[in-house]
Amino acid sequence: MRISRQGSTLSAFVVSLLLAFFAAHSNAVLLINDSFSDGDRTTQALPGSAQWLTGGPKSNVSVSSSTGMTFRDASASKATTMTYFTPTDLAIGASLSLSFNYSFTQAATADNSFMFGLYNSGGSYLTKDSSSFNNSIFNNYTGYATSGVFGTDPSGPGRDHIEARNQTGQNLLSIGTYTEGTEYKQSGAATPGEIYSASMKIARTAAGITVTSQIGNTTMTQTYTSSMFTRFDAVGIFSNGDSGSFTMDNVQLDYVGAPEPPVFFALGLFGVAVFGKSFGRSMRKALLKFWPVLWVHRMRTAAH
């Protein structure tokens, strides 16, 4: 009876250990995954469909299930758009990652002609199209953005950079309300008609906030030990109108939570204390017994 009771307890312990392992690796959340495959930009049904509000006339915007969201003749009205998601806080070890594809029809070299970012609205939301992004509701928006150009920089040093929105101002597109980072690069994403990728990851560490951005084939990194913003609920993607028509597609936003506490070490010590020297041999048997079942369970859970 003593051996049976110990074996039963060990089996329960191993199951708890494996369940803890899989729980610790399931803290990634897909917040937005909008491919515009439904041909719609007005329905908020996250993660598959986001409501994209434009600062200009809605008649200037079209959506195609095959190509994405296009601002036609962007020179007539700035191609500005924003969507919102559930407010998300970054603890140490957590991150937010934004990515999307884009293309344009006209090269341009104006500073900050292309911008995208993640922001904290503080609860001040756009509610309709044609609201303009020069609006008092943006006075207290904070966050991080990446700026670039739609062409080759004639001056040579590059104009793509990262910036923190840490100054009050109602014009969300004004670079005067941001503090620019120290790293400037040239993306090479400069050919009209080509489809490029862009991304930005905001990661919180014990040392501060690290923002890593990519435009075309160029990656930039900026670390902040002040102006550290950790709460976000808005995505903005902007063109200043110099790019002709501007198209965006396959917008994805991922949240990865902070790692779980190191439960395995504590559980291991508990097992040794309870089971003594026989623990190792019995543990191996129990792992072989229960691992396949829990692995199948994990795969089914991930599929949903």
N, C-alpha and C positions, 0 to 999 in steps of 0.2 A: 504493500500500500504506500509506503514511503517513496519508493521509486516512481510509482505511477503519479503520485501527487506532484513530485518535483518535475517530472516530464511535462505534465499538463501546465504547470506554472511557467516553465521555460517556453513552451509553445506560445502561450499568451504573450510572454515578454517579447519573443521574436516577432510576432505579428505586429505588436505595438511599435517595435523598432522600425520595421519595414514601412508601416503606414506613416510614421513620422518622416522617414526618408522621402517618400513620394510627396507628402504635403509640403516639405521644404523646397521641393523643386517645381511647385505648381503655382508660384506667386506672380506669374506674368499675366497681364490683362491686356487684351486688345480693345482700346478705347474707340478708335475710328478705323474703319476699313472700307473706304468709299471709292469704288471704281466707276461710279456713275453708270453702272450697267443697267440701271432702271430708267435711265434717261431723265432723272429728276435731281433737282438741287434744293427743293423747298421742304422736303419731308425730314423731320428729325426722328430717326428711328435707329439710334446707335446700337451696335457699331457699323452696320452695313450702309446706313444712309444718314448723311449729315445735312443740316439746313445751312446752306451757304448764302449769306447775305452780302449784297454788293453795295458799294458806296455810290455807284453811278446808276444810270437808268437801267431798269431790268430788261428793257427792250434791246439793250446792247449785249446781252448775255444769252448764250444758247448752251444746251447740254445734249451730247450725243452718247449713246451707249457704247459706241466704238472708239471715240476719240477723247471724251471727257468734257470738261466745262471750258467754253471758249468765250473770251471777250473780243467781239468783232470790232475792228477799227478802234483799237484801244486809245488812239490819239484823241478821239472825240470825248472820251471819258476815262479817267484812270481806272485800270483794271484792278480793283481792290475788292477783297472778299474776306469774310471772317465767319467762323463757326464756333460753337461752344460745346463743352463737354462737362461731365460731372467734376466739380472742383477736386483737385488731386494734390495732396501734400507729399513732398519728398522727404522721407527720413534719411538718415545717413545710410548709404549703401543702395538707395533707390535711384531710379532714373526714368526719364521720359524720352522717347525717340520718335521724331517726326520724319517722314519721308514721302516724296511724291515725284512724279514725272512732269516735265514741262517742255513747251516749245514756243517759238515766237517766229514772226514773219519778217521782222525788220531789225537789223543790227543797230545798236545804239551804244554810245560810250559815256552817257551822262552818269555822274556819281549817284550811287544809291538808286538806280533805276529799277532794280529788282530787290525785293525784300521779303523775308518770311520769318515768322517768329512764334514763340509761345508766351502767353501773357496771363496775368491774373487780373480779371476785370473788377474784382471787388464787388461783384453783383450788379455792375452797371452794364447792361446788355443792349446791343442793337436789337431792334425788334422788327425792322422792315428794311426793304431795299431803298436805295437813293437817299440814305441818311447822311452821306458824306463821312469821310474819316477825319474831317476837321470839325470835331463835335465835342461839346463840353463833357460828354460822358467818358471821354478818354483821358480826362485830366489826371486820374489816379491809376491808370493802367501801368503795371510794372511787368518786367520780364526780360527776355533775351531775344535778339533777332540777328539775322545774318543778311548782309547787303552785298549786292554785286552789280554787274553791268551785263548788257546783252550784246557785247561785242568785245573786240580786242582793245585793251587800254593803250592808247597811243603814247602815253608818257612812260610806259615800261614797267614801273614798279608793281602794278596790280592794284585793283580797287575792290576786291572782295575782302570782307572783314566781318567780325562779330562785334555786336554792341549790346550794352545793357540799357534798358529803358528805366532810368533812375531819376529823371527830372520831370517835374510837373509841366504839362502842356496839353492842350486840347487837340492838337494835330498829331495823330498817331504816326504819320508818315514823315514828320519833320525830324531830321537827324539832330536838330538842336535839342530835342528832348531825350537824346540818348548819349551815352558816353562810349565812344568808339574804342575798340580793343587796340592792342599794339601790333598785331600781326596783319599784314596786308599781302594778298596774293592775287595772281591772275588765274582765273579758272580754266580758260581755254574753251569754255562752253559758249561759243560765239558765232555759230553758223545758223542762219535762219533755216527753218524747216527741219532741223535735227531735233530728236527727242533726247533730252538730258534728264539726269536724276539730281535731286537735291535732298539734303537731309540735315537734321540737327538733333543732337543728343545732349540732354541736360542731366548731369549726374552729380549727386551730392555725396561728398566724402567727408571724412573727419576734418580735412584741411579746408574745405570750402565747396564751391560750385565749379565744376568743369564743363564748359560748353565746347562740343566738337561739331563742326559744320563741314558739309561737303557740297560743292557746286561743280558739276561736271566731274573732272578728274582731279580736283584739288581739294585737300582737306586742311582745315584750320582748327586751332585749339586755343581757348582762352580760359584762364583760371581766375576765379574771383574769391577773394577773402573778405571783401566788403561788397556792398550791393548784392548780397546773397539772397535771392528770391527763391522760395521753396514751395510756393502754392501757385497752381496754374489751372485755368479753365477755358482758355481761348486759343484758337489757331488763326493766324493771319497770314495771307499770301497776297503780295502786292506788286503791281507794275506801275511805273509813273506815266505810262502812255506812250513812251518812245519806241516800244517794241512792235508796233503794228498790232496784229492780232496775237493774243496770248492765250495759250491752252494749258490747263493743268489736269492731271489724271492720277489715278491710283494713290490716293492720299491715305496714309496709314499712320496711326499714332499708337505706340505701345508703352505700357507702364510695366516696369519690373520693380517689384518691392524689395525691401531690404532683406538680406539673407536671414533665415530662421536662426534662432539660438543654436549653439552646438549641442543638440540634445544627445547625440550618439555617444559622446564621451561620458556624459553623466549616466546614461543608461548602461553603458558598458561596465562602469564601476559598480553600479547597482547589481548587475548580473554576477560579477565576480564575488561580491560580498555575499550574495544569496546562495550561489551554487558552488563556489569554491573551485578547486582544480578541475573538476569534471565539466566546468562550464564550456571550455573551448570545444571539446569533442561533441558535446550535446548541441552547442550552438551551430556547428557546421551541419549536423543532421537536420536540425530544425530549419535552417536557411534553405537547404536543398528541398525540403518538403514544401515550404510555403512560398518561396520566391516565384515559381511559375504562375501560381494563382494570382498573386498580387500584381505581377507584371501585366497579365491579361487585363486585370481590373484597371490598371493605370492607363493602358492603351485605349480601352473603351471610354474612360473618362476624358482623356485628351481629345478623342474624336468628336466629343460633344461640346 
